[in-house]
Amino acid sequence: MSKKNVRKKVRGIVFCVLSFVLALLLFLNTVCILTAAFAVNENAWIDQMNASNYFSDKADEIENKLIILGSASGLKPEFFENFIDPIWITNDTQAYMDAYFHGNDDVINHSTFKRNFQSQLDKYITENNVKVDEENVEYLVDKAENIYSASLEIPLFNRLSGKINFLSGIMPMVIAVLTMFSLVIVLVLLFGNKWRHRAFKYYYFACAGTCLSLFTAAVFLTVSGGLKNIVLESRAIYDMVVSFGTAVTTAVWVFAAFFFIMAFVMFVVYSRLIRKVVSTD
């Protein structure tokens, strides 16, 4: 085999490796973009809460827990009927999320709930002329306050404490670096091949590889049901997490479709360019 053929074969292998690396970079960049858009994005969490009726469902959960607490203290279920305002939960959850995503203290603000519960309880005692021990009233208020605070906590955030803040800080830089390296490989493939059709062939390989990887991930998420099999005590949190998983799965399908279209376009361009080369010869 002549040296020219050896160099040509080696160059082809190198460019194939570069196309594989480009596909890997594109896949990793897509994962990072999805992470930045969903996992470490406070607005994405709030959107899924709204989409899954999280605040209304959470209000019902808290009301049921308070009814159980109140029954042990002689309070009728009607006392708590329409007492929990979803707006309280919305505002307190928003403050909780803001604090968490900005790396601050994530203690639940329950002042509004406590003030209204205390007022409602005092009104009930006065209207029904009930004789109660002040210590018992304070105990009941504290227990109700603890129920409200504990109900608004999201266990997932407690487990990922610190990691979300770290990821949200470095993710833009990681995406920028991966994009830069991808662009460098694109330029190397373009200017490293005398015949342009070869560059587009490697682009086609890279886009097809990325599409295949994302397609596999999308199929896995769809077949496995996303996060539907997760076990959570709170129905409101479960519905929110499932809605979140569905949104992520849909986004993966969208990216897979995008790279499928890109692979098809690169293949069409490659086919037209190589026909010109063949016809010229």
N, C-alpha and C positions, 0 to 999 in steps of 0.2 A: 504494500500500500504506500503511495507517495506521501511526502510530507504535506502536500497541499490537502490531500484527502483526510489525513490525520487531523490537521488543524481545523478543517471544516467539521469533522465529526466531533472534536473536542468542543468547538464553539457551539455546536448544536446542543451538546449535553449541558454546557454552561447556561445557555439561554433557557433550556427546559427547567433547569434547577431554579433559575431566576423567576420563571413564570410560576413555579411551585411556591417559592418564597413570597411572590406577589399575592398569590391566592391566599396564603396563610396570613399575610399582613392585612389584606382586605377583610378576611373573616374576623380577625382579632379586632380590627378597627370597628367593624359592625357591632361586635359584642360590646365594645367600650361605648359606642354611641347609644346602644340600647340601655346599657347600665346608667349612663348619664341622663338619658331621657326618662327612665322609669325608676330604677332602684334608689338613686340618690337625688331624685327630683321631688321636692315637697309638693309642687303643684300636681304632679302625676298622682300622688297618694290622695290628695284632696279631691281630685277629679274622680277617682275610683270610689271614694267614699260617697260622693254625690250620686254617682251612677248606680251604686248598690243600695241606696237609701240607708246608708250606714247610720246617720244621725237619728232618723226616726226609729229605726230598729233598736238602736242603743237606748233611746228614751224608754221604749217598751221594756227592755231588759232591766233597766234600773228601777222602773216602776214596779215590776214584779218582785224584785228583791226587797224593795221598801215595803211592799204589802206584807211580805213574810215577816219582816222586822216589826212592822206596826201591829200585826195580829198578836204578837207576843206581848205587846204593851197595851193592848185593848183598843187600838185604833182600827176603825172599820176600813175596808178596802176603798170606800168612797172618798176617804180622806185624801188618797193619793191619785184619784181619778183626774186626769189631765193636769196633774201638778207639775210633772217634768216637762219643761219647755225645750224642744229640740234646738232652739236658738242658743240656750245656755250651753248645750253640748257642742254645738257648732263653734261658738266663740272660744270655749275652754279648750276644745281639741285643736283649734287653729293656733292658739297661744302655745299649747303643748308641743305641736309640730314645729312651730317657729323656733322655740327654744332648743328643741332637739337638733334640728338641722343647722342651727347656728352654733352648736357646741356649748350651749348654756345649760343651766340647771333645768331639768325636764319635769319639775314638780308640777302636779296638776293644780290649776287655780280653781278652788271650789268656794270662793267667797260669795259668789252670786247665789249658788245653791244653798249654802249655809244660811245666808241672810233670809232668803225666801222661805226656807223650811222652818226656821225659827219663828218667823212672822206668822206663817200658816198654823204652826203648832200653838202659839200664844193665842191666836184668834179662836182656834178650836176649843182651847181650855176655857177661855172667857165665855164664849157662846154657850157651852154646855155646862158651865159652872162646875168644872171638874177640879177636885182637890188632889193635887199631885205634889210629890217631893221635888224640890228644885234640882237635887242631885240626879234623880231619875230622868228629869227632862234633859239635863245636860248630857247624861249618858246616851239617851236616845238620839240627840242631835249629833253627838260625836260618832255614833255607830252609823247613822245615815250618811254623815259626811265621809266616812271611810268607804262605805259602799259606793258612793258617787265617784270618789277619787280612784278607787281600785278598778271600777268599771271602765273608766276612760283610758286607763293605761293599755298600751299595745305591747304584749309580751315580745313580739318580734323585735321591736326597737330596743328593748332592754337587753336582748341577747346580742344585738349587733352594736352595742354601745361603743362609740368611738370609730368604728369601721366606716360607717356611712360618711361621717365628717371627713375622714381621711381620703376616702374614694372621691368624694365630691370636690376635694381640693386638688387632687392630682389628675383627675380624669381629663380635663381640658388639655393638659400638657401631654398626656399619653396619646390622646387622639391626634394632637398636632404632630407629635413625633412619628407616629405610625403613618400619618398622611404624607409627611415629608419623605420617609423612606420609600413609600409606595410610589410617589412621584419620581424619585430618583431611579427606581427600577424601570418605570415606564419610559423615562428618557433614555436609559441605557439600552433598553430593547429597541427603541426607535432609531437611535443614532448608531447603535452597534451592528445594525443589519443594513447592508447596502440595498437590498431589495425590501421595499416597504411591506410587501405581502407577508414576509416572514415575521416582522414585528407584530402585525395584526393576528398572525397565527398564535403567537405566544400570548397576546392579549386575550384571545379567545380561550386558550387553555386556562389562564388565570381566572377569568370570569366564570368559566364553566366549573372550575374547581371550587370557587367560592359559592356558586349557586348550589352545587351538590352538597357542600357542607351545611349550608343554611337550610336546604331542603330536608336533609336528614334530621337536623335539629327541630325543624317545624313539624315534621311527621311524628317525631318522638313526643313532642309536647302535646300534639293533638291526640295521638293514640293513648298516651298515658293520662289524658284528661287534665293536663296542666297541674293546677294545685287543688283539684277537686277532691283528692284523696287525703288531704291534710286534715288532721284532727285538732279541732279547737273547741273550747268550752263556749265561747261566745258566737252566737249565730250571726250577729252583725259583723264581727271581724271575719268570720268564715266567708260570708257573702262578698265582703270587700276584697279579701285575698283572692277568691276565685275570679272576681271581676278583673283584678289586677293581672292574674295569670293569663286570662283570656286576651287582655289587651296586649301583653307581651307576645303571646303566641301569634296574634294577628300581625304584629309588627315584624316578627321573624318571617312570616309568609310574604309580607310586602317586600322585604329586602331580598328574599329568595327570588321573587318574581322580577325585581329590578335587575338583579345580576343575570337572570335568565334572558331578559331582554337585551342586556349589554352583551352577553355571550353570543346571542343570535345576530346582533348588529355587527360585532367583530367578525363573525364567521362569514356574513354576507360581504363585508368589505374585503376580507381575505380572499374569498372566492372570486370576486370581480377583479382584484388586482392580479391574482395568479393567472386568470384567463388572459389578461392583457400581456403578461410576460410570455405565456405560451404562444399567443398569437403573434407576438413580435419575433419569437424565435422561428 
